[in-house]
C-alpha cells in the first residue's frame, strides 16, 4: 500500500511539473515598475524567448513556471528600457570620431582641442562639434582667423552644439565655393565688411558639410557600435534617430541582420527628394529592431544661434526674427504627400512663429482629432494662443527637458520676460493630449537619461540652480517623466503594444538601477547608476 501511495505521489508531482510552463529567466528580489496603465509594482518577472511571460511575486511565479535561469536583482529597482524619443544616434556615433568641443569655456579652448586632435589625426578634414558661445565670457560667435593660421592647407568645420551653426576655415569655404555675398533660403553666410567670418547658419552649414567625404563601411560600423554601448550604459534600449538618409537606413539594416548592431531604432527619414523616392518604392520598414515609417522635416533654426523663427523680433537683436528653413509652400506639399501615403510627419520647430506655421500646416491635413500621431519636435517656444492646436488636432509635442535647463541662463535674453513664459512649457503641452514623449536630442545635449528625468522633474542645473527651480509650474511629476521616457515614447512611435512597459507579451527590455527614481531625493537623482541593461532578455550592459 505504501508503495502505491508513493507512486501516486510521484505521478502527481510529474503531472504538476509537466503542466508548468517553461521559461528562460526569472528576475526576482526587485522593485519592478511595470509602467502599465495602473502604474503597478511587482517583485519578479518571467521571460521566455526575449519576451515577458508574467510579472508578480516570486513564489507564485515559481509555482507556475519551470525556470532555466534565475537572476537575483539584489533588492534593486527595475524599469522598462528607456526610449529616447528624439536623438541623433548615427550622428552621435560619428561624432565620437571627431573633436569633442562640448563644455569648452572659450574659443581658445576650442582651438587647443582641435590642435591636439590634429596632432594625432594628420590627414583629411578636421571636424568637431559641441561649442556654444553662450558658455563663454565673450558670448559672440568666433571667426576663422585663428583656424586659417593653424590650418592653412587643411579643411576644418566645427559645428555648434545644436547643429544649427558652424565655423569653417578658408580652405573649407573654398572647397565648397562659398563666397562673400552668397545668399540662400533658410540660412546665412556671415560676413564682416565684405569678408567671410567663417560662420555659417542653418542651411548654410550644408554648403560645406556636404563636401566632407562619407565614412567607410567599417568606420560607420565602429561608430554605431560605440554609440550603442554608451546608450546601453544609460539604460537606453530604443533610440529615435531624427533625420537619416535612406543609405544610412540600408547600412543599419545590414548591421542588424549580421548581428553587429543590437540597438532598437525608430528612424525618421530626412526631408530630401531621394528619401521620398525610397519611401514610395519600398514603403515602411518594420522589424523587431528597426522601424522606419516617418519623415523628419526642418521648420526653423535654433534659439541659441538666433535661427529660431519668432513672431516678434529677438529681445537681444533688434529687427531680427530668425527664419524658416523652407518656404511654407514646401511644408504644405510635404504634409500633403505624407497624409496621402499614411506616413508620420515629425517637424523640428523651435520659435513661436515656426511652431505656429507647422501647427497650421498640420491642422489643414489632420482636420481634427485623429490617431496619426504627427509630431512637433521640440515645441520649444509656443505662443499662448497656439497651445490648444496641439489638442484640437492630436498633434504630439516631442520634448527634450534638458533644453530647458541648458537654455534657462539666456533664454530670457532672447525672448524677453513675457514671451519666455510660453517656452519649455511641458506641463501645458502635456495637458493637450494627456501624454507626450521625452528625449535628449543627443549629441546636442548629454546622452544621460537621468539628466532628462532630473530636468523634467526638478528643473535645476547640477549645482541646484535656480534654488526654486526654473518655471516650475511647467515641471512634470515623476510618474509623468517616467512614462514620457518609456510607454509614451513607445506610443509616439506606434510601438506601445511591444515595448515601453513590462507587461505580458512585450519585449523584455529593462534596466536595473541602484536607486529608486520615484523616491530618491532630488539632489541624488543625477548620481543614479545603471547596474544592468537587458534587450530582449539578453544582458547587453553590466556595471
N, C-alpha and C positions, 0 to 999 in steps of 0.2 A: 504493500500500500504506500509506504514511504517513497519507494522508487517511482511509483506512478505520479505521486504528488510533485516530486522533484522534476519529473519530465514535463508535467503540465506547466510548472513554474517557468522552466527554461523555454518552453514553447511560447508562453505568453510574452516573455521578455524578447524573444526573437521576433515575434509578430509586432511588438511595440517598436522595436528598433527599425524593422522593415517599413513601418508606417511613418517614421520620421523622414522629413525632407533633408536632403543633403545640402550642405553649404560649404563654401570655401573658407570663410573667415568670420569669426565672431570678435567684434571690438567691444570691450566691456570696461567697467570701472571708470566711467566717464560721465561728464555732464554734456549731453548732446542737445544742442539747439537745432531742432529739425527745421525751423523756419517754415513750417506748414501753415495752413490758414489760421490755426488756433495758437500758433507760436508755442507749440508743446515741447516739453523737455523729456528726453529718455536717458537711460543709463547704459544701454547697449544696442548694438545693431548687427544684423547678419547680412553677409554679402555672398553672392554667387555669380560667377562669370561677369564680374565687373559691375553688377547692379545690386541694389538694395532689395533684400527679401522682406525684411521686417525691422522695426525698432521696438524697444520695450525694455523690460527688466531682464537681467541676466538669467535668473532661474527659469523663467517661462520660456525664454528662447532656447536654452539648453535642453529643455524637455521636448521642444518641438522640432529641433534640428540636430542632425549629426554633423559635427563641425570638424573640418580638416585641420584648421589652424586657429589659434586664439591670440589676440593682442590685448594685453593689459595696458590701458591708457594711463594708468597711474594716477587716477583721480583728476586728470587734466580736462580741458574744455574743447569740445568738437563742434565745428561749424561746417555748413556746406562750403565747398571750394569757392573761393571768391571769384567773382566775374568782374572784370574791368570793362565797363560799357563804352569807354572811349579812350583809346590809346593808339600808339603807333609802333606796333611790335616789330615789324621789319625795320623801320627807321631807327628804332632804339638799338636793335642788334647791330645794324651797320654803323651806328654812331659809336659803338664800343671799339671800333677800329679806327676812330679819328680822335682829334684833340678834344678833350673834355674841358669846356670853358665855364661850366656851371660853378656858381659860388665865388667867382672872381670878384674882387673888390675894386678893381681899376683896369683901365685899358692896358696899362703897363704890365699887370699880372697876366693878362691875356697873351701879350706878346712873349712873355717869358715861357709860358706853357707851349706856345706854338714853336718857339725856338728849340725847346727841349725835345718836342716831338720830331721836329725836322732833323735833329741830330742823329736820331736812330731810324728814321724813315726817310731815306735820302733821295727817293725817286718819285716822280709823278706829282699829282695835285696834293696840296695840303688843305684838308677840310676840317672843320670843327664846328661845335655848336654849344650854346649854353650861356653866352654873355648876356648881361642885362644892365643897361646903363642906369636903370633906376636903383641899382645896388651900389653905384659908385658915388664918390664925393662930388664929382662933376657929372651931373645927370644929363649929359648930352651924348648924342651919337658920336662915335670916333670917326676918324678919317683914315685913309690908307697910306699916308705919308711914310709912316714907320714900316709898314708892310712892304712898300716899294723899296725902301732902303735895305731891309733884311733879305728880301727875296726878289731881286731884280729880274731873275730869269725863270722863276718857278711860280705857277699859278696858285693863288690862295683864295679860298672862300670860307668865311667864318660867319655862321648863321646865328642870329639872335635866339634866345631860349624858346620863344614862341613860334619860330619858323617863319615869321612874317616880315623879317628884315634880315639883311646880311651886309657884310662889308667885304669887298673884293679888291685885290691889288690890281695894278695896271695891267700886268700880264694876263690875268684872268679876264679883265674887261676887254682887252684887245682880242683875245681868242674868241670872245663872244660877239665882237663887233659893236660893243656898246660905246656910244659917243655922247658928248655933251649936246643937249638939245633934244635927245630922244624922248618921245612921249608914248604912252600906251594906256590902254584901258585897265583900270584896277591896279595900278602900280605907279611907282615913281622912281626915276633915276635922279638921285640928288646931285646937285652941282652948286658950286660956290664961285661967284664971279666968273662964270663961263667955264670952269674946270670941274671935272668929276671928283667927288669926295670919296667914291668907292661905296657909298651907302645905297642899297637897293631896297625898295619897299614892296612887299607883296608880289604881284605878278612880275615885277622887275627882277626878282631873285631868280626866276626861272630862265631868264635870258642867259645867265651864267651857269646855273646848276645843270642845265641840260647838256652842257659841253663836257661835264665830268664823265670819264669812261665808266661804264657799268661794271659792277663787281663780277668776278668769275663765279662759276657754279660752286666751287669749293669755298670761296670767300662768303658767299651767300649762306651756304650750309653752316659754316662755323659761326657766322653772325647770329643766325636764328637759334642755334643750339646754345650759345652763350646767353642770349636773351631769355630763352626758355628756362634755363637753370636759375637765373636771377628771379624770374617770375615765380617759379615753384618755391623758391626760398621765401617768398612773400605770401604764399598760400593761394596764389592765383592759378586757376585751372582752366579758365576760358578768358580769352582776350578779344575785344572788338578792335580790329585793325581798321582805322578810319581813313581810307583812301589809298588803294593799291591799284597797280596796273594788272591787266589780265595775265601778263607774262609772269608777274610775281605769284599770282594765284596758281598758275601751272607749275611753277617751281615748288611751291608749298605742297601741292598735290603729290608730286613725285617724292618729296622728302617724307611725307606722311605714309605714303604707300610702301616705301622702303624701310619704314620703322626708324628713320633718322630724326623724326620730329614728332613728339607726342602731344604737344600743346593743342588744346581745342581752340579754334579760331573762328570768329564771326567776321567775315571780311566785307567791307564796303568798297566797291569799285569806284575809282576816281571819275570825276566828271570829264571824260575825254572821249572823243569820237571812236577810237579803236575799242574802248571798253564797251560802248553801247553795241557795237557790231558783234563783239564777243558774246554779250548777253543775249542779243537777238538770235544768234546762231545756236548757242549752247543751252540757253535757259539757266535757271538757278542750279547751283551745285550744293548737294547735301550728302554728307557722310557723318559718321559719329564724331569726327574731329574737325570737319570743315563745313561751313555754311556760308554760301555766297548768294544773297538774294536782295541786296540793297546797293544804292549808289550814294557816295559822299559828294555833296555839292558845296561850293565855297561862296558864301554870301558876301562877307566883308572881311576886313583885316582884324588886327588885334588892338586892344586898348593900349597896351604898353608902348607900341610903336606908333600910336595915333592913326592907325589904319581902320579901326572900327568905325562904321558909318553911323553918325549921330544925326538926330533931328534938328538939333541946335549946335552951334559951334563948341569946340572944346573950351572948357573953362580956362585952360592954361595955354591956348594958342588961338589968338583972335582970328576969326574968319575961317578957321579950318574945321571941316566937317568929317574928315575921313572919306572913305569911298566904298562903293560896291565893287566887287571883283569882276562882275559881268553886268551887262545891261539887264534890266528887269525882263525884257522880252526873252532873254536866254533862259532865265529861271522858269518862265511860263512854259516854254517849249519843252524843257526837261520834265516838268511836272506833268504835262500832257502825255508825254511818251511813257513815263513811269506808271501813271494811273491806268493807261491802256494795257500795259504789259503786266500789271499787278506786281511791280517791284516796289520795294520800300524806298522812300526818299528821306535822306538824312542830311541836313544842311547846317553848315557852320554859320552861326550868326552871333555876333558879339554886341554891336551897338544897338540902340533903340530903333534907329532907322533901318538897320539891317534886319532886326527881328520883325519889325512891322512889315517890311517888304515881303519877307518869306511867309509870315503868318497869313497875309492876304493872298499870296500866291497859292499856298496850301488850301485855304478856305475855298477858293474858286473851284478846285477839283474835288475836295473831300465832301463838300456840300452838307455838312452837319456831322452828327455822331457816326462813328464807324469803328472798325477794328483793323485798319490798315497800318496803324502804329507808325505813321510818318513822324520823324523826329526832328527837333531843332537841337543841334549840338551846341552846347554852352548856354544859350539863352541867358546871356550874362547881364545885359542891361535892357530892361523892358519898361516901356512907358506904362504909366499907371492905367491908361485906358485900353491897354492891349492884353493884359493878363487873361481876361476871360475868353480870348480867342483860343487859347490852349484847350480849355474845357469845351467850348462850343463845337470844336471840330476834332476833338480827341487827338490833339497834337501832343506828342510826348516830349517834354523838356529833358534832355540828357545832360546832366550837370557834373561838374568836377569841383568838389568842395575846396580843394587846396588852391584853386584860383582865387577864392575869396581871401584866404589868409596870406597869399603871396602878394595880392594887389592892394590889400587894405591900407598899406602905408601911403600910397599915392593915388588911389582911385578917386578920392575926393578932389584932388587937384585937377584931374582930368575932367571930372563930371560936375563938380560943384555940389554944394550941400544938399540941394533938393533932389537933383536927378540921381544921386548916388543911392537914395533910398530904394530905388527900383532895381538896384544891382545886387547880384548874388542873392536873390530873394527866393531861397529854396523852399521855405515853408509856404509862401504864397503860390509858388509853382506847383508844389505837391498837392495843394488843395484843389487844383483844377481838375485832375483826373483821379486823384486818390492814390497815385503811385508815380514813381519816377526812378530811372536808373542812375547809378553813380559810377564815375570813372576817375582816372587820374590825369589823362592826357599826357602820360609819359612819352617821350623824354622831355616834354615841355615842363612838366612837374616831376617830382620824385616818384619812383615806382612803388613806394610804400603804401600798402593797403591800410596801415594803421594811421598814417597821416591823413588819408581820406576820411577815415572814421572820426578821428580827432577833430579835423577841420569842420566836418559836418555837424558834430555834436557840441564841441567846446568852442570852436571859432576863435582860437587864440594861436599865437605862434609858439614855438618850442620853449620860449622863455616866459610864457604865461602872459604875454601882452596881446591885447589890452586887458586890464585886470578884470573887467566885467564882460569880456568877450566882444566880438565885432558884430553889430547889428543883430543882437541875439533873438529878436523877435522872428528872425528867419532861420534860426538853428533847427536842426532835425532832432527828434528823440533818438535814443539808442536803437530801439526796435526799427524805426523808420530807416536809419542809416544802414543797419544790417540787412534789412530787406532790399534796400537800394543796391547793395553790393552783392546780392545773391538772387533771390527769386524775382525781384523787379527788373534786375539787369537781364535775367534769362527771358523774362516776358518781353522786354524791348527787342529781343532777338527772335521772338516766336519759338522759344525753346523751353518754356516753363513746364512742359509735360515730361521733359527728360533731364532737367538739371535745375539747380537753384534752391532746392530743398532736399532734405534727407528723408525721402518717402519711398514706399514700396514701388519698385519698377523703375526708379530713376538711377542714373549713373552714380556709382559710389565714388563721387568726387568730394573729398572732405579734407579738412585741415585740423590738426591738433595744436592748440595754443597752450602756453604755460600760464595764462591768466584769463580771467573771465571778462570779455569786452562789455558785458551787460552790467557788471558790478564794480569793475576796477575803478579806483579813484582817477579823476581826470589827469592828474599830474603824472600818472604812471602809464597812461594808455600808449604813449609813443615808445615805451620800453617793452611792450608785449612782444614775445618771440614765437615764431613758428617752430614747433618741435618736429612735426612730420606733415608731409603733404601726400595725399593719395589721389590718383587719377584712375578712374575705372577699377578701383580696388587694388591698384598697383602702387606701391610706395615709390614716389619719384623724388622725394627730398626727405632728409633726416638731419637734424641738427647735430 
